[in-house]
Amino acid sequence: QVPFVESGGDLVQPGGSLRLSCVASDRNYFMAWFRQPPGKERERVASSNWAGDSTWYAESVKGRFTISRDNAKNTVYLQMDSLKPEDTAVYYCNKFPPPFDAWGQGTQVTVSS
């Protein structure tokens, strides 16, 4: 069983918004969203504890991205607003901190006019 299934990626114009979803096969106390831009390393962009009252954001997305979760559905969301071309990447979710579970296929976000 795939631990995580990400969805919601799309092609969007700069300044636009997207909402990503991640369905987990099991409960995870701490969850995070990561992204991997073309030709670059995977990086963490946001994370949240179980209650959603302790969150962390990378400086590059702070004020634009919001992580939230529906624990009854084992689902974590990433609301992305004011998107920029540099947000273009494949987005993944996983538990955090490491060790990570197996990575899902991710969802492609492309920000371009």
N, C-alpha and C positions, 0 to 999 in steps of 0.2 A: 504494500500500500504506500502510495506517495505521501510523504509527510505533509507537504504543503502544495496547494494549487493556487497560483496567482492568476488574476484576470483584471480586465479593465483598461489595459493599455490601448493606445490609439495614436493616430496622427492628429496633432492639434497645433493651432497657430500660436505664436508668442502672445502671452497675456491670457491665454485660455486656461481652462481648468479640467481636471480629470479626477476620478475617484477610483483607486485601486482596491481590490479585495484579495484577501488571502484566507483560504479555508484550511485549517490545520486538522490533521487526522487524530490529534491527541491534544490534551490540555497542556499548555506551556505557560509557566508563570510570567516570564519575561519574554516578550516578542519584539522583533525588530524588522524594519524594512532596510534593504540594501539596494544598491544599484551598481551596475557595471557599464560605464560609457564605452564606446568603441575604442579598442586598443588600450584600455586602462584597467587598473585594478578594481576589484569590487570594494565598495565602501559602504559603511553604515550611514544612513541618512536620518533615521528616527527609531526610537524604541520606547516601549511602554511596559509598566508593571501590570499585574493582573487587574488591579482596580482602575487603572487608567489615570491615577492621580500622581504618578511620577513618570514624567516623560523626558526624553532627551532628543535634541535635534542638532544636526550638523549646522555649522554657521552658514553654510551656503544655502540652506533651505529654511532657516529660522524665520518665522513670520509669514511664510508662504505655504508650508506643508503642515498638516495636522494628522497625527496618528490617533486612532480610536479603536475600540474593540467591542465586540458583542460576544461575551464569554459563553452565553447559552448556545451560540451557533459556532463556537470555536473559530471565530472569524475576526481578522484584524483588517482595518481599513487605513488607507492613506489618501487624504484629501489634498490635492495639489492645486494650488491657485497661483495666478501670476506666473505661469510657466515661461521658462526661458529656453533658448536653444541649447544651452549647456546642461539642461535637465535631461536631454536625450540620452537614453540608456535602457538596458534591460533591468527591470525591477524585480527583486526577489524578497521573500520573507523567510525568516528562520527564527529559532529561539535564540536568546542571547542572555548571558555571554556564552562563548564556546565552552565545550565542544558542540559543534553544530550537528543537526540532523542532516540527512541527505537533502541536497538542494532540489527545488522544483525546476520547472522549465522557465519560470519567470514570465514576465509580460513586457512587451516592447512599448516604450513611450518615445515618440518622436515629436519634437517641437520644431516646427519649420513653417515658414510662410510660403 
